[in-house]
Amino acid sequence: MAVSEPGIMGLEDFAAALEWQARHAEENGAPATGRVIRALAGVRASDTATGRRIANWQGLTLKDAMPLRIAGGFHHLVLTGADARLAAVYSGDITDQAEVDALVLDLAHRFDAQLLPWLDGPPQTNEAGRAASIMAGLLWLAQRVRSPRFDLFELGASAGVNTMIDRYFFRLGETEVGPEASPMRIVPEWRGASPPPPPAGFAITGVKGCDIAPINLADPEAALRLKAYVWPDAGERLARIDAAIALAGAEPPDLVAADAGNFAAAMLARPAVAGTARVMFHSIMWQYMPAATQARITAAFDAEGAAATPETPLGWIALETDPATFRHELRVRLWDGAGHQGEEHLLSHAHPHGAWVEWLGA
């Protein structure tokens, strides 16, 4: 089954959803994670609190990323040293599914109390590789505003990994941007033409992020929890989270604990600064928000966009999942009171964790 198969979000039968999530991991370079996800069928049937919670799940298995929630809990057991046996699965030394099933089931019984809370909330990864698409969208906007200076704010920032976008080096096809000496180097496989290079005067004047429960990367326990959500057989992703932790240790990202709707309203309520574009961005978080919050943010942008001018433009960059195809898409909107009135532009398709970007933008 291809990841891009239409109607994937309709796979809400547990067995079908679990199989899709496992194949999704496999097709994105994490076969061991796929085996652990398949083993959740045995956990679901077990006499454990975790199994009963899974069996009586009240939401949507895929939309809620339920298998990935608990997969993070199993990875956490290895990272903390609570039980290292899954390390042999993650390294590829154990590949037999029956053996993985038995091991995961044993861990579910032994660590039931520790695993259960991992089902309480969605995975918080905010993968740094996704910043490639966000930066490409920003470069696209930079070609279309009078002054390419940007005041950014991020929704669902988690630990602020992508709130530090101004500190990362990017090579996007033939286009390079960002500090050359940065320990975070975002160099995806680039498909299609390169995005436009940064114009003269390109600058990010500030970046602020929000999350309903932000993670403090300076807290070793919190940082380890964030790392647990990274698929353990995806080495480049683990290296990127380590680089993000190091950058946050040197200078924490500017994060606030806030509801996304309240935060967006507050950011839009700030006085516009002539010669600076206010731009909101987010990645793989929109689906987790209530419909009422989504509608509130959209209405606020339409209202504020109506007052935008070429001197005070407004932008919206979204890297989100198409609910029909589960494909990650970059969509950008611009309001400038002139030639752009909030039309949505599909600029790229992207790998879920930024390994490649297929650029569609002009």
SVG drawing of the C-alpha trace seen along z (x, -y; Angstrom):
<svg xmlns="http://www.w3.org/2000/svg" viewBox="-16 -52 47 68">
<polyline fill="none" stroke="black" stroke-width="0.4" points="0.0,0.0 1.5,-3.3 1.7,-6.1 0.0,-8.4 -3.0,-6.2 -6.2,-8.3 -8.6,-7.9 -5.9,-6.8 -7.4,-8.7 -10.5,-6.5 -8.4,-3.5 -9.8,-3.6 -10.3,0.1 -7.5,0.8 -5.8,3.6 -5.9,1.6 -4.6,-1.5 -1.9,0.3 -0.7,2.0 -0.7,-1.4 1.3,-3.0 3.8,-0.2 4.2,-0.4 4.5,-4.1 7.5,-3.7 9.0,-1.1 8.7,-3.2 10.4,-6.1 13.5,-4.2 12.4,-2.8 11.6,1.0 12.3,1.7 9.8,-0.9 7.3,0.8 7.9,4.1 7.3,2.5 4.1,0.9 2.8,4.2 3.5,5.8 0.9,3.4 -1.8,5.7 -0.7,8.1 -0.6,5.3 -4.1,4.4 -5.3,7.9 -3.4,8.1 -4.7,7.8 -2.8,4.6 -4.0,1.1 -2.2,0.0 -3.8,2.7 -7.3,1.8 -6.7,-1.9 -5.7,-1.0 -8.6,1.4 -11.1,-1.3 -9.5,-4.2 -12.1,-7.0 -10.5,-8.9 -9.2,-8.1 -6.2,-5.8 -4.3,-7.5 -5.4,-11.1 -4.5,-10.9 -1.2,-9.2 -2.0,-6.7 0.5,-4.0 3.3,-6.6 2.4,-7.8 3.0,-4.4 6.0,-3.6 7.7,-6.6 7.1,-5.0 8.9,-1.8 11.8,-3.8 12.0,-5.7 12.6,-2.4 15.8,-2.0 17.0,-5.6 16.6,-5.7 18.2,-2.2 15.0,-0.9 15.1,2.1 17.6,2.3 16.2,5.4 14.5,3.4 17.9,2.0 18.5,5.3 15.3,4.7 16.1,1.1 19.6,2.1 18.2,4.8 19.7,7.7 16.2,9.0 13.9,9.0 11.6,11.9 8.1,10.4 7.1,13.2 10.1,12.5 9.4,8.8 5.8,9.4 6.8,11.5 9.3,8.9 7.0,6.0 4.2,7.9 6.6,8.7 7.6,5.1 4.0,4.0 3.4,6.3 6.6,5.3 6.2,1.5 2.5,1.1 2.4,-1.9 5.2,-3.7 3.8,-3.1 0.2,-4.1 0.8,-7.9 2.4,-8.0 -1.1,-7.6 -2.2,-10.9 -1.0,-13.2 0.2,-13.2 3.9,-12.8 5.9,-16.0 8.7,-15.8 8.6,-19.0 11.3,-17.4 14.1,-19.8 14.2,-18.3 10.8,-19.9 12.4,-23.3 13.6,-22.8 10.1,-23.3 9.4,-26.2 12.6,-28.0 11.7,-27.3 8.3,-28.9 10.0,-31.9 12.3,-32.3 9.3,-32.2 7.6,-35.0 10.9,-37.0 10.6,-37.3 7.1,-38.7 7.3,-41.3 8.7,-44.8 11.2,-44.3 12.3,-40.7 12.4,-41.1 10.3,-38.7 8.9,-38.6 8.0,-34.9 5.8,-33.1 5.2,-29.4 2.1,-27.4 2.6,-24.0 6.3,-24.6 6.7,-21.7 10.3,-22.2 11.0,-25.0 13.1,-22.9 11.9,-24.8 11.5,-28.0 15.3,-28.2 15.1,-28.2 17.1,-31.4 20.1,-29.5 20.1,-26.6 22.1,-26.3 20.1,-25.1 21.2,-23.8 18.0,-23.6 19.1,-22.4 21.5,-25.1 20.2,-27.6 22.0,-28.1 20.9,-30.2 21.6,-30.5 24.8,-30.6 27.4,-28.5 28.9,-27.4 25.7,-26.1 25.8,-22.6 22.3,-22.1 22.7,-21.5 19.5,-20.9 20.4,-19.4 17.5,-17.3 17.5,-15.6 16.1,-18.3 13.7,-17.4 12.7,-19.8 14.1,-23.3 15.7,-25.1 13.7,-27.6 14.6,-31.3 17.8,-32.4 17.5,-34.9 17.3,-38.4 19.4,-41.3 18.3,-42.4 16.8,-39.0 16.5,-38.8 14.6,-37.1 14.1,-39.8 12.6,-37.5 11.0,-34.1 8.6,-33.3 6.7,-30.0 3.9,-28.7 2.7,-25.3 0.0,-24.2 2.7,-22.3 6.1,-23.4 9.1,-21.2 12.2,-22.7 15.2,-21.3 17.5,-22.5 15.8,-19.9 17.6,-16.5 14.5,-14.5 12.3,-16.6 14.9,-16.4 15.1,-12.7 11.3,-12.4 11.4,-14.4 14.1,-12.2 12.0,-9.1 9.5,-10.2 12.2,-10.1 12.2,-6.7 15.3,-5.0 16.4,-3.4 16.5,-6.9 20.0,-8.0 20.0,-11.3 16.9,-12.4 18.6,-11.5 21.6,-13.5 19.4,-16.5 17.6,-16.3 21.0,-16.3 22.1,-19.4 18.8,-21.1 19.4,-20.3 22.9,-21.8 21.7,-25.0 18.9,-25.3 21.4,-24.8 23.5,-27.8 20.4,-30.0 16.8,-28.7 14.2,-29.3 11.6,-32.0 8.6,-29.9 5.4,-30.6 2.8,-28.2 -0.4,-29.2 -3.4,-28.0 -2.7,-28.4 -5.8,-30.5 -4.9,-32.9 -1.3,-33.1 -2.1,-33.8 -4.6,-36.5 -2.0,-38.1 0.7,-38.0 -1.7,-39.6 -2.7,-42.2 0.8,-43.6 1.3,-46.9 2.5,-46.2 6.0,-47.5 6.6,-49.1 9.1,-47.2 8.5,-43.9 6.3,-41.0 4.6,-39.1 4.5,-35.4 3.0,-32.5 4.2,-29.0 3.5,-25.5 4.3,-21.9 2.3,-18.7 0.2,-20.1 -3.0,-21.6 -4.8,-18.3 -4.5,-18.1 -6.3,-21.3 -10.1,-21.6 -12.1,-22.7 -13.2,-25.8 -9.5,-26.9 -8.7,-26.3 -11.7,-28.4 -10.7,-31.2 -7.2,-31.4 -8.3,-31.4 -10.9,-34.1 -8.3,-36.2 -5.9,-36.0 -8.6,-36.9 -9.5,-39.9 -6.0,-41.1 -5.0,-40.3 -7.7,-42.7 -5.7,-45.5 -2.3,-44.4 -0.3,-46.7 2.8,-46.4 4.7,-47.9 3.0,-45.7 2.4,-42.3 1.1,-39.2 2.1,-35.6 1.1,-32.1 3.3,-29.0 1.9,-25.6 3.5,-22.2 0.7,-19.8 -0.7,-16.5 -3.3,-16.2 -6.2,-14.3 -7.0,-12.4 -3.5,-11.3 -1.5,-11.7 1.0,-13.5 3.0,-16.3 2.3,-19.5 3.7,-23.1 1.1,-25.7 1.7,-29.4 -0.6,-32.5 0.3,-36.1 -1.7,-39.3 -0.2,-42.6 -3.2,-44.8 -2.0,-44.7 -1.5,-41.6 -1.9,-39.0 -5.1,-38.7 -4.5,-35.4 -4.6,-33.0 -3.2,-29.6 -0.2,-28.3 0.9,-24.7 4.7,-24.9 6.0,-21.5 5.5,-17.9 7.9,-16.6 9.1,-13.5 7.5,-13.3 10.8,-14.0 12.4,-16.2 14.6,-13.6 13.5,-15.0 11.5,-17.9 9.8,-18.0 9.6,-21.7 6.6,-22.7 6.8,-26.5 7.6,-28.9"/>
</svg>
